[in-house]
Structures are given as structure tokens and as C-alpha cells.
């Protein structure tokens, strides 16, 4: 009775919707970044220089800045206290690059002040990764064992941990962008006219996290619809 899981069934529309949302969000953030990456900052500072200024201005002295490959692969690593800026950010003088660098600095500030949602996200990373890895194998075993509801429900619960991680990520990312806008507005790194442009870039980036959470929710909903109300025959 679970054969439809492996073939087409109407609930696949939820997966398709999730893929469309994620793809659209990714395309939007890339187009927005590319658009404002053509707008050079009037003060002609690079993303790396902006990050260095923000860290110093925030009293953060234990975080180092490192260039990394790729496009929009920027990240802050709280484990080794490194702020990693991609090639499209580190050496560019655009308002988009400065905005992305400031966003990652926002994470460094969160780490400095022990921002609770960030600490919570770090705490649940191991279980979320484990849950997303074992969820479908557990469900598959449950199906092969004649629809063992205990294993199937365990797999659904494991998958829900990935959604929990993404939901916790949302306030972390939005807060980092809020801090970035505040810092850029008060730090004389950008002009008054340039700050709204950065806000557009960061909003576009935040939408990718929203789309990711919605996509995972739709996948979880599909699993619940497929297995949640069924009884063993």
C-alpha cells in the first residue's frame, strides 16, 4: 500500500512546488546581487575592508577574515572564528558586496553577544544532520517490513528535525541582516542613498532561507499525507 511512495502520486505536487519556490528564490537572489554588484560604492571600499571596519568598530578582535572560492559562498564560522568571504564579495567595491560582508559580520556580532537563536541553531546542527540523513532509510525499512508504523513515524520525526533547524535559522539570518543594515547606516560606510540598495540584496538573500523552510515543510507534509493516516492491513 506504500508503493506510490516510489512512483508518481498526487502528493508529488508538493515536492514540485518546493523545488519551484527554492529555484525562484535562488534565481532572485542571484539576479538581485548581480544587479547591485554593478553599483560601485561611492567610498570605493571593498567587501573585505568593510568587514574589517565593522569587526573593529564592534570590538571584535578574535575573528579573522579569509577569502574563499565560489560565488555567494560567504559564511561565518563560529568554531574557528573566521569570516569567509567569496571572490564575488571580498575584492568587490559594490554596494552588494559590502552588504553581504556586513551580513556575515552580523553573525560575528551575534556570536559575540551570545545571541540565543544562533546558539540554539548550533546546538541542533548534529541532530538535524543526523535526522535528514537517516529519515528516508528508516522510512524505507519500515515500508519493506510491511508498513511498520513505528519505523515510519520515527523516520518522519527524524525528517522533521531538518525543518526545525531551518525554522531556527530564519530569525538568525533576519537578525544578522538587521544588524548589518544598522551598522552600515551608522558607520559611514555607505551613503544614505546606498543603504536601501543593500537592504534589497539582503531581503533577497533572506528569501532563500524562507523558500528552503517552505520546501522542507512541504516534503514533511507529503510524508504525513502518505503515511500519517494509514493503518496496517
Beta strands, then each sheet from edge to edge (+ up, - down):
strand 1: 64-68
strand 2: 75-77
strand 3: 82-86
sheet 1: 1+ 3+ 2-
end
